[in-house]
Amino acid sequence: MTFDPFGDFETRGYLRNFAGEKDPEILRRLEHTSFITGIDAALGRLGTISLLSYPDILETHRILFEAIYPWAGQDRLKTAPDLAVSRGPVVFARPEDIQRAADFALSHGQDKNFMAAKPGEIMGYLAYSHPFLDGNGRTIMTVHGVLAKRAGFSIHWAATERPIICQR
């Protein structure tokens, strides 16, 4: 079953992507290209901000996925306010709680000592917020990477295992 919160997959493609694409493999390639194209700009922008806030997460998503989705940078409270999202046994924040969850993650993640001691916990908080219909993992990884760098360490993402609950 295709995830179709707008109810128009047949006429507008997966999540109303600009190409109207329905094929998941083609869309994955388009998303990857959009991410690779935008990552330097997103990191550059985040690097200029001393205290990250929820709008910075939204803007990071917009930069990374504006070439694919017309709703890039808009959270689920705006795009699907009545949609509860879960993956298997994991339930993500309800739309009205997304910003509060992300703010909690950012407040703790910007405490360098807390971030250095518990980077996985911060990743979990950010992942729980699950602000977007798609592109959450890459957006959150980008923001988390900046928080890690500010705390004095980096994460070699390619050497990590992706949790099963986050796979598409």
BELWO-V811444 format. One record per backbone hydrogen bond with DSSP energy under -0.5 kcal/mol. NH is the residue of the N-H (numbers start at 1). CO is the residue of the C=O. Records with the same first field share a line. If there is no record, write none. Layout:
BEGIN
NH = CO, CO
END
This chain:
BEGIN
4 = 2
7 = 4
11 = 8
12 = 8
13 = 9
14 = 21
16 = 13
17 = 14
18 = 68
20 = 17
24 = 22
27 = 23
28 = 24
29 = 25
30 = 26
31 = 27
32 = 28
33 = 29
34 = 30
35 = 31
36 = 32
37 = 33
38 = 34
39 = 35
42 = 38
43 = 39
44 = 40
45 = 41
46 = 42
47 = 43
48 = 44, 45
49 = 46
50 = 48
52 = 50
56 = 53
57 = 53, 54
58 = 54
59 = 55
60 = 56
61 = 57
62 = 58
63 = 59
64 = 60
65 = 61
66 = 62
68 = 65
69 = 65
70 = 16
72 = 69
74 = 71
76 = 131
78 = 75
79 = 75
80 = 76
83 = 80
84 = 82
87 = 90
90 = 87
91 = 89
92 = 85, 90
93 = 128
97 = 94
98 = 94, 95
101 = 97
102 = 98
103 = 99
104 = 100
105 = 101
106 = 102
107 = 103
108 = 104
109 = 105
110 = 106
111 = 108
112 = 110
115 = 111
116 = 112
117 = 113
118 = 114
122 = 118
123 = 119
124 = 120
125 = 121
126 = 122
127 = 123
128 = 124
129 = 125
130 = 126, 127
139 = 135
140 = 136
141 = 137
142 = 138
143 = 139
144 = 140
145 = 141
146 = 142
147 = 143
148 = 144
149 = 145
150 = 146
151 = 147
152 = 149
153 = 148
157 = 155
159 = 156
160 = 157
166 = 163
167 = 164
END
